[in-house]
Amino acid sequence: MSIGLSEQEQLRRESLKQLRALGIEPYPAEAYEVNAYAADILTNYEVDKTAYKTVVLAGRIMSRNIMGAASFTELQDSTGRIQIYLKRDELCPGEDKTLYNTVFKKLLDIGDFIGVKGYVFTTQTGEISVHVTEFKVLSKSLRPLPIVKRDDEGNVYDGFTNPELRYRMRYVDLTVNPDYKQIFIKRSKVINTMRSYFDNQGWMEVETPILQPIHGGAAARPFATHHNTLDMPLYLRIANELYLKRLIVAGFDGVYEFGKMFRNEGMDRTHNPEFTSMEIYVAYKDYIWMMAMVEECLEKVAIATTGSHLVKVGANEINFEGPYEKLTMYESIQKYTGIDVSAMTEDEIAQTCKDLGIEIDDTMGRGKLIDEIFGAKVEANLIQPTYITDYPIEMTPLAKKHRTAEGLVERFELFVNGKEIANAYSELNDPIDQKERLEDQLKLAARGDDEAMAMDDDFVRALEYGMPPTSGLGIGIDRLVMLMTNQSTIQEVLFFPQMRPEKKKIEMTPEETELYSLIAEGEQYLLADIKAKLTDWSNKKWDTTLKALTGKGILKVAKTDDGLFLSHK
C-alpha cells in the first residue's frame, strides 16, 4: 500500500484492482448516452408515467442501503438526486451473481459514478424511484466524500462547512452541498440577462487584450510580467476601458465586454485580485442617459434571477426598480459628516481627514483624500441603489469636465447595500485635455502613488483622430451576483477564489526531526553551534540531514559577516 494514504483510500485502490481483475474497466473510454435526469423524472413522472418506461441516467452514488438481495441507493446527477432500486436476481438472472454480490455490494463506494438503465416506479412508501435492470461503472472514486447529514426537515448538519476547504476544493463542496449550485446558476443568469439586453439594443460584444503594454483605464496596482520574445514588460489588465474606446473611435456605436480584470491589491470579503467586470461604451450618449439605462438593465437582472425587482440582501430589501436616488459627491459627504469639502484646499482636506480619524499619507492628492472621506463616512449608509455623481476632476482622469460645474467631471458610481457596483462617465474625448490629465497622473506617481495611471500615448493618438461623444459604464459582476444571491463574501460567488498556498504536511525522518527540533520559530542559530549539540552525529549524517531539510524548504542557511546561520524558512 502507498505510504500516506488513509485506510479508506487504500481500500478503494484495492477495489480498483479487483474491478480490473474481473474484467471491468473503472474508467471506460466510450460515451455513456443518457436520456433522463433526476429532476425531470421527479417533476414529471406523475404527469405522464408512460414517458419513463425506459430511462438511462448517470451520476454519483451518494448513499446506499443494502438489504441482502436488494438495495436502495441514492444517485446524484447534475440536476439533483433520485432513489434507485437494484434487485440481485434481476441484475444477475443466471447462476453468476458476481455483478451484484461482489461488484455492487463490495467494490463500489459512495462517490463512484455509475450509469443505470431501468424504468421508473413508485415505492410502497410513495417515493419515485428507478428500478435498475442494468448498471455500468463509469468512474471509481479513490477518495471518500465528506459525510453530510440532514434531518427530517432537510437541514444540513455535520457537513462540509469549513469555508477555506469549501473554496479550495469547490469540486467537493458542490458535490456534497449541491444547493450552492444555485449561486452559480444565478450568476449565469445575471450575465446572460445583461448580454441579451445589450444585444437587443444593437451593441456588439467584443474582446480586448488581457496582456497590455501599459496598465491604463483605472487607478490600481497591476500584476507585471515579461514577454521573452519581445523582451518587454507586460501587465495583466486592470481595465479594458482604453481599448473599448479605441473601438468607438473606429466607428462602432456600441461595444461591450465581459472579462477578467486583475489588480494587485488586498483581499477581503468584497475584493479578489482576479474579478469579472462588464464594460460598455455607447456613442452619442452621456452619463445622464446611462443612469436610466442602468436602472432598466438592473431591474431586468433582478427579475430574471430572483423573480422580483425587490431583492432580499441580509437584513435589507433592495428595490432595483428605478428611479434611484442621486447625490453629488460633495452633497453625500456633507449629508453624512456635516462637512462641506467642495471649496477646501488639499491641505485643508488632509487636516479634515485627520480630524475625522482617517489614516492618510503624503502620496495622496486632493482627489484621493476626498475619496478616503467618502469611503470611511458615506459608503456604508448607501443601502438602497444610490447614484453618487459629479466627482472632483482630480479623482477621474478619463471623464469629461462637467458641463456647468467648474472643477468637477460628469461621473457617477452606483452604490447598493454599502458597496459600489457600477462606475460610469460622460467619456473624455478632448485629446489635449486627456493628455494633460494623464500628465497629472504621472506627477502623482512621482509622489509615490503606485495606483496612479500611466501615460498611454497611443490612446491619446486615437482620440486625436476623433471620438464622438460617448458614455461608458463598468459593472462589477461578482458584487452584483453577491446582491442577487444574498451572499456576504465574494468568495461564495466565485467558483475558484484566490487562496493562500495550501499547507502540506511534510514527512521527516527521525534524524530530520531531531535537527528541526533544535531550531525555534523566529530565531537564528550559528550553524556551528547547532552541529556541536549533535555530538554523536558523523559529518556525513549532518550533511545529509541538513541538505534534506533545506531542500524541503523547511530550514534555510544564511551567510553573514559573522558566519553561517540556520533558521526556519
C-alpha positions in Angstrom: 0.0 0.0 0.0 1.1 3.6 -0.7 2.5 5.5 2.3 0.4 8.4 3.5 -3.0 7.0 2.3 -5.8 6.6 4.7 -7.4 3.2 5.3 -10.4 4.2 3.1 -8.1 5.3 0.3 -6.2 2.1 0.5 -9.4 0.0 0.4 -10.7 1.9 -2.6 -7.4 1.3 -4.5 -7.7 -2.3 -3.7 -11.3 -2.3 -5.1 -10.0 -0.7 -8.2 -7.6 -3.6 -8.7 -10.3 -6.1 -8.1 -12.6 -4.5 -10.6 -9.9 -4.7 -13.3 -9.2 -8.3 -12.3 -12.9 -9.1 -13.0 -12.5 -7.5 -16.5 -14.3 -4.3 -15.5 -12.6 -1.1 -16.6 -13.3 1.5 -13.8 -12.7 4.4 -16.2 -14.2 3.3 -19.6 -13.4 5.4 -22.7 -16.7 5.1 -24.6 -19.5 7.6 -24.2 -22.5 6.8 -22.0 -25.6 8.2 -23.5 -28.3 9.3 -21.0 -31.9 10.1 -21.8 -33.3 11.2 -18.5 -32.4 13.4 -15.5 -33.3 13.2 -11.8 -35.2 16.5 -11.6 -37.2 15.8 -14.8 -38.3 12.4 -13.5 -39.3 13.7 -10.1 -41.2 16.6 -11.6 -43.0 15.0 -14.5 -43.4 11.2 -13.7 -46.8 11.6 -12.2 -48.0 13.7 -15.1 -47.1 11.1 -17.8 -45.9 7.8 -16.4 -45.7 6.2 -19.9 -42.7 8.5 -20.8 -40.5 6.8 -18.3 -40.7 3.1 -19.1 -37.1 3.1 -20.3 -34.7 5.6 -18.7 -30.9 5.8 -18.8 -29.3 8.0 -16.1 -25.7 8.6 -14.9 -24.4 10.1 -11.7 -22.7 9.6 -8.3 -23.7 7.1 -5.7 -24.5 9.3 -2.6 -25.9 6.8 -0.2 -26.6 3.1 0.0 -29.0 0.9 1.9 -28.0 -2.7 1.1 -30.6 -5.3 2.2 -29.2 -8.7 1.2 -30.7 -9.5 -2.2 -32.0 -6.0 -2.9 -30.7 -2.5 -2.3 -31.8 1.2 -2.4 -29.2 3.7 -3.5 -29.3 7.5 -4.0 -27.9 8.7 -7.3 -27.0 12.3 -7.9 -26.7 13.8 -11.3 -26.3 17.4 -12.4 -30.0 18.2 -11.6 -30.4 16.5 -8.3 -30.8 13.2 -6.5 -33.1 10.3 -7.1 -33.5 6.9 -5.5 -32.6 3.8 -7.5 -33.6 0.2 -6.7 -31.4 -2.8 -7.5 -32.5 -6.4 -7.2 -29.9 -9.2 -7.3 -31.8 -11.8 -9.3 -32.9 -9.3 -11.9 -29.4 -7.9 -12.4 -28.0 -11.4 -12.4 -30.6 -13.8 -13.7 -28.2 -16.7 -14.1 -26.0 -18.6 -11.6 -23.3 -16.0 -11.6 -24.2 -13.3 -9.1 -20.8 -11.5 -9.1 -22.2 -8.3 -10.6 -24.4 -7.7 -7.6 -22.8 -9.6 -4.8 -19.2 -8.5 -5.5 -19.2 -5.5 -7.8 -22.1 -3.6 -6.4 -22.1 -4.6 -2.8 -18.3 -4.8 -2.1 -16.3 -2.9 -4.8 -18.5 0.2 -5.3 -18.4 3.1 -2.8 -20.2 6.3 -2.1 -18.8 8.8 -4.6 -18.4 6.4 -7.5 -20.0 7.3 -10.8 -22.3 4.7 -12.4 -24.7 4.6 -15.3 -28.1 2.8 -14.8 -30.8 1.7 -17.2 -34.3 0.8 -16.0 -37.8 2.0 -15.5 -39.5 4.5 -13.1 -41.9 3.3 -10.5 -43.3 4.5 -7.1 -42.3 2.6 -4.0 -44.7 1.4 -1.3 -43.7 4.5 0.7 -44.6 6.7 -2.2 -41.1 7.6 -3.3 -40.5 8.0 -7.1 -37.5 5.7 -7.9 -35.7 4.0 -10.8 -35.9 0.2 -10.9 -32.5 -0.7 -12.3 -32.2 -3.5 -14.9 -28.6 -2.7 -15.9 -25.7 -0.7 -14.4 -22.2 0.2 -15.5 -19.2 1.5 -13.6 -18.2 4.9 -15.1 -15.6 6.2 -12.7 -14.1 4.9 -9.4 -13.7 7.5 -6.7 -10.4 6.9 -4.8 -11.1 9.5 -2.0 -14.2 9.3 0.3 -16.6 12.2 0.2 -17.3 14.1 3.4 -20.4 12.8 5.0 -23.2 15.4 5.1 -26.2 14.6 7.3 -29.7 16.1 7.0 -32.5 16.0 9.4 -36.2 15.3 8.5 -36.7 18.9 7.5 -33.7 18.8 5.2 -31.5 21.0 7.4 -27.8 20.2 7.0 -25.5 19.5 9.9 -22.1 17.9 10.4 -21.4 18.8 6.8 -18.6 20.1 4.6 -18.8 23.7 6.1 -15.2 24.9 6.6 -15.0 27.9 4.2 -11.3 27.5 3.4 -11.8 23.8 2.4 -15.0 24.6 0.5 -13.3 27.3 -1.6 -10.1 25.3 -2.1 -12.0 22.1 -3.0 -15.0 23.5 -4.8 -15.4 20.2 -6.7 -16.1 18.5 -3.3 -18.2 21.4 -2.0 -20.7 21.4 -4.9 -20.9 17.6 -4.8 -21.9 17.3 -1.1 -23.5 20.8 -0.9 -25.5 20.9 -4.2 -27.7 23.8 -3.0 -24.7 26.1 -3.6 -25.0 25.4 -7.3 -27.9 27.8 -7.4 -25.5 30.6 -6.7 -23.6 29.9 -9.9 -26.8 29.2 -11.9 -28.0 32.6 -10.9 -24.6 34.1 -11.8 -25.0 32.7 -15.3 -28.5 34.3 -15.4 -27.1 37.7 -14.4 -24.6 37.7 -17.2 -26.9 36.2 -19.9 -29.7 38.7 -19.0 -27.3 41.6 -19.4 -25.9 40.2 -22.6 -29.3 39.7 -24.1 -30.4 43.3 -23.1 -27.3 44.8 -24.8 -27.6 42.6 -27.9 -31.3 43.7 -28.3 -30.1 47.3 -28.3 -27.7 46.5 -31.2 -24.5 46.8 -29.2 -21.7 44.3 -30.1 -19.8 42.1 -27.7 -16.0 42.3 -28.3 -12.7 41.1 -26.9 -9.8 43.2 -25.9 -6.2 42.3 -24.8 -5.6 40.9 -21.3 -1.9 41.3 -21.6 -1.3 45.0 -22.1 1.9 47.1 -22.5 0.5 49.9 -20.4 -1.7 49.5 -17.3 -4.4 52.0 -18.1 -8.1 52.6 -17.6 -8.2 52.7 -13.8 -6.3 53.7 -10.7 -4.9 50.4 -9.4 -1.7 48.5 -8.9 -1.1 46.0 -11.8 0.4 42.5 -12.0 3.6 42.7 -14.0 5.1 40.0 -16.3 7.6 39.8 -19.1 7.4 38.7 -22.7 10.5 36.9 -23.6 10.4 37.0 -27.4 9.6 40.7 -27.5 11.8 41.4 -24.5 9.3 43.8 -23.0 7.3 44.2 -19.8 3.5 43.4 -20.0 0.7 43.9 -17.5 -2.4 41.9 -16.7 -5.1 44.4 -17.5 -6.6 46.4 -14.6 -9.3 47.6 -17.0 -10.3 47.3 -20.7 -11.6 50.9 -21.0 -9.0 52.4 -23.2 -9.2 49.6 -25.8 -13.0 49.7 -25.9 -12.8 53.5 -26.5 -10.5 52.9 -29.4 -13.3 50.8 -31.0 -15.7 53.8 -30.6 -13.0 55.8 -32.4 -13.1 53.1 -35.1 -16.7 53.7 -35.8 -18.7 51.2 -33.6 -21.8 52.8 -32.0 -21.8 50.5 -29.0 -19.4 47.8 -27.7 -19.3 45.8 -24.5 -17.1 43.1 -22.9 -17.5 40.7 -20.1 -13.9 39.9 -18.9 -11.5 39.2 -16.2 -9.6 42.1 -14.6 -6.5 41.8 -12.4 -5.5 44.2 -9.6 -2.5 43.5 -7.4 -4.2 44.7 -4.2 -5.6 43.5 -1.0 -8.2 40.6 -0.5 -11.2 40.8 1.7 -14.9 40.0 1.7 -15.6 42.1 -1.5 -12.2 42.0 -3.2 -10.5 39.3 -5.2 -7.3 40.0 -7.2 -9.0 38.4 -10.2 -12.5 39.6 -10.8 -15.1 39.8 -13.6 -16.2 43.2 -15.0 -18.6 44.2 -17.7 -17.7 47.4 -19.5 -19.9 49.1 -22.2 -19.4 52.2 -24.3 -22.2 53.8 -26.4 -21.6 56.7 -28.8 -23.6 59.9 -28.7 -24.8 59.3 -25.1 -23.9 60.9 -21.8 -23.9 59.9 -18.1 -27.4 61.1 -17.6 -28.7 58.7 -20.3 -26.5 56.0 -18.8 -28.3 56.3 -15.4 -31.6 55.5 -17.0 -30.1 52.5 -18.9 -28.6 51.1 -15.8 -31.9 51.2 -13.9 -33.7 49.4 -16.7 -31.0 46.8 -17.1 -30.6 46.0 -13.4 -34.4 45.7 -12.9 -34.4 43.1 -15.6 -31.5 41.3 -14.0 -33.2 41.2 -10.6 -36.4 39.8 -12.1 -34.6 37.2 -14.1 -32.6 35.9 -11.1 -34.9 36.4 -8.2 -38.4 36.7 -9.8 -38.9 40.3 -8.4 -37.4 43.8 -8.5 -37.3 43.5 -4.7 -34.2 41.5 -3.6 -33.5 40.3 -0.1 -29.9 41.2 0.9 -29.1 40.4 4.5 -31.5 42.3 6.7 -32.4 44.7 3.9 -34.8 44.5 1.0 -33.3 46.3 -2.0 -35.6 47.8 -4.6 -34.0 47.7 -8.1 -36.9 49.5 -9.7 -35.9 53.0 -10.8 -35.5 55.8 -10.5 -32.6 55.7 -8.0 -31.6 58.4 -5.5 -29.0 60.8 -6.8 -26.4 62.7 -4.6 -23.3 64.6 -5.8 -20.0 63.5 -4.2 -19.9 66.8 -2.2 -23.5 66.5 -1.2 -23.1 63.0 0.1 -20.1 63.9 2.3 -22.0 66.9 3.7 -25.1 64.8 4.3 -23.2 62.2 6.4 -20.5 64.3 8.0 -21.9 67.8 8.1 -18.7 69.0 6.4 -18.5 70.9 3.1 -15.2 70.0 1.3 -16.1 71.5 -2.0 -14.1 74.6 -1.6 -11.3 73.2 0.6 -7.6 73.1 -0.5 -5.7 69.9 -0.5 -4.1 70.8 2.9 -7.4 71.6 4.4 -8.9 68.3 3.3 -5.9 66.4 4.6 -6.5 68.1 8.0 -10.2 67.2 7.8 -9.2 63.6 7.3 -7.0 63.7 10.4 -9.8 65.3 12.4 -12.1 62.5 11.3 -9.6 59.9 12.4 -9.0 58.7 8.8 -5.5 57.4 8.1 -3.7 59.2 5.1 -0.2 59.6 3.8 1.8 62.2 1.8 1.3 60.4 -1.6 -2.5 61.2 -1.6 -3.6 64.1 -3.7 -6.8 66.1 -3.3 -9.0 63.6 -5.1 -7.8 60.6 -3.2 -8.2 62.4 0.1 -11.8 63.2 -0.8 -12.3 59.5 -1.7 -10.9 58.4 1.7 -13.5 60.6 3.5 -16.3 59.2 1.3 -15.2 55.6 1.8 -14.9 56.0 5.6 -18.0 58.1 6.3 -20.5 57.7 3.4 -20.4 54.3 1.7 -21.9 52.2 4.4 -25.0 54.4 4.5 -25.9 53.8 0.9 -28.2 50.8 1.2 -30.8 51.4 -1.5 -29.5 52.0 -5.0 -27.9 55.4 -5.0 -26.0 57.3 -7.7 -23.1 59.4 -6.4 -22.5 61.9 -9.1 -20.2 64.8 -10.2 -16.8 63.9 -8.8 -13.8 66.2 -8.3 -11.7 66.3 -11.5 -8.7 65.0 -9.6 -10.4 61.7 -8.9 -11.3 60.9 -12.5 -8.7 61.5 -15.3 -10.8 59.8 -18.0 -14.2 61.6 -17.6 -15.4 64.7 -19.3 -15.4 68.0 -17.4 -18.8 68.9 -16.0 -20.9 71.0 -18.4 -21.9 73.5 -15.7 -19.8 73.0 -12.5 -16.1 74.1 -12.5 -13.6 71.5 -11.1 -16.0 68.5 -11.4 -16.4 65.8 -14.0 -19.5 64.0 -15.3 -19.3 60.7 -13.5 -21.5 58.6 -11.3 -20.9 55.5 -9.2 -23.9 53.3 -8.2 -23.8 52.1 -4.6 -26.1 49.3 -3.3 -26.0 47.8 0.2 -23.0 50.0 1.1 -20.8 48.9 -1.8 -20.0 50.3 -5.3 -21.2 48.0 -8.1 -21.1 50.4 -11.1 -19.0 53.3 -12.4 -19.8 55.5 -15.4 -18.7 58.7 -17.2 -19.5 61.0 -19.9 -16.2 60.0 -21.6 -13.5 62.5 -22.1 -12.9 62.9 -25.8 -10.8 66.0 -25.9 -7.3 64.7 -26.7 -5.5 67.8 -25.3 -7.4 67.7 -22.0 -6.8 63.9 -21.8 -3.1 64.2 -22.2 -2.9 66.9 -19.6 -4.9 64.8 -17.1 -2.6 61.8 -17.7 0.4 64.0 -17.2 -1.1 65.0 -13.8 -1.3 61.2 -13.0 2.4 61.0 -13.7 3.0 63.6 -11.1 1.0 61.6 -8.6 3.1 58.5 -9.5 6.3 60.6 -8.9 5.0 61.4 -5.4 4.7 57.6 -4.7 1.1 56.8 -5.6 1.5 53.3 -7.1 -2.1 53.3 -8.2 -1.8 56.4 -10.5 -2.5 55.8 -14.2 0.3 55.5 -16.7 0.6 57.7 -19.8 -0.8 55.9 -22.9 0.4 57.9 -25.9 -1.4 55.6 -28.4 -4.7 56.1 -26.7 -4.2 59.9 -26.9 -3.3 59.5 -30.6 -6.6 57.6 -31.1 -8.5 60.5 -29.5 -6.7 62.9 -31.8 -8.3 61.1 -34.8 -11.7 61.9 -33.2 -14.0 60.1 -30.8 -17.7 61.0 -30.8 -19.5 62.0 -27.5 -19.7 58.7 -25.6 -20.9 57.3 -22.3 -19.2 54.4 -20.7 -20.1 52.1 -17.8 -18.4 49.4 -15.8 -20.2 47.0 -13.5 -18.6 44.6 -11.1 -20.2 41.3 -11.9 -19.1 39.5 -8.8 -20.5 42.1 -6.5 -23.8 42.2 -8.5 -24.1 38.4 -8.1 -23.5 38.8 -4.4 -26.5 41.0 -4.2 -28.7 38.8 -6.4 -27.8 35.7 -4.4 -27.8 37.3 -0.9 -24.1 36.4 -0.2 -21.9 38.5 2.0 -18.5 37.4 0.7 -17.1 37.5 -2.9 -15.6 34.0 -2.4 -19.1 32.5 -2.3 -19.9 33.7 -5.9 -16.5 32.6 -7.4 -16.0 29.0 -8.4 -12.3 29.2 -7.6 -11.4 32.3 -5.5 -7.7 33.1 -4.9 -6.3 31.3 -1.9 -3.1 31.2 0.0 -0.9 28.2 -0.8 -2.1 25.1 0.8 -0.1 24.0 3.8 1.0 20.4 3.3 2.3 18.1 5.9 6.0 17.3 5.2 7.2 13.9 6.2 10.5 13.9 8.1 12.9 11.1 9.1 13.9 10.7 12.8 17.2 12.5 12.0 15.5 15.4 10.3 13.0 15.7 13.2 15.9 15.8 15.7 17.7 18.6 13.9 14.5 20.5 13.2 13.5 20.4 17.0 16.7 22.4 17.8 15.5 25.4 15.8 13.0 27.7 17.5 10.5 29.6 15.3 11.8 33.1 14.5 15.3 32.5 15.8 18.7 32.3 14.1 21.5 29.9 15.2 25.1 29.7 14.2 25.5 26.5 12.2 28.5 25.5 14.2 26.6 25.8 17.5 23.8 23.5 16.3 26.2 21.0 14.9 28.1 21.0 18.3 24.9 19.9 20.0 24.7 16.7 17.9 27.9 15.2 19.3 27.0 11.6 18.2 26.5 12.6 14.5 29.0 11.9 11.9 29.9 14.6 9.3 28.1 12.6 6.6 24.9 12.3 8.7 25.0 16.0 9.5 25.5 17.0 5.8 22.8 14.6 4.5 20.2 15.7 7.1 20.9 19.5 6.7 20.7 19.2 2.9 17.4 17.3 3.2 15.8 20.0 5.4 16.9 22.9 3.3 15.9 21.0 0.1 12.4 20.5 1.5 12.2 24.2 2.2 11.9 23.7 6.0 15.1 25.3 7.1 17.4 27.8 5.4 21.1 28.7 5.8 22.1 32.4 5.6 25.6 33.7 5.2 26.6 36.8 7.1 29.9 38.5 8.1 29.6 36.6 11.4 29.3 33.2 9.8 26.6 30.8 8.6 23.2 30.9 10.4 20.4 28.4 10.4 16.7 29.3 10.8 13.2 28.4 9.7 12.4 29.3 6.1 
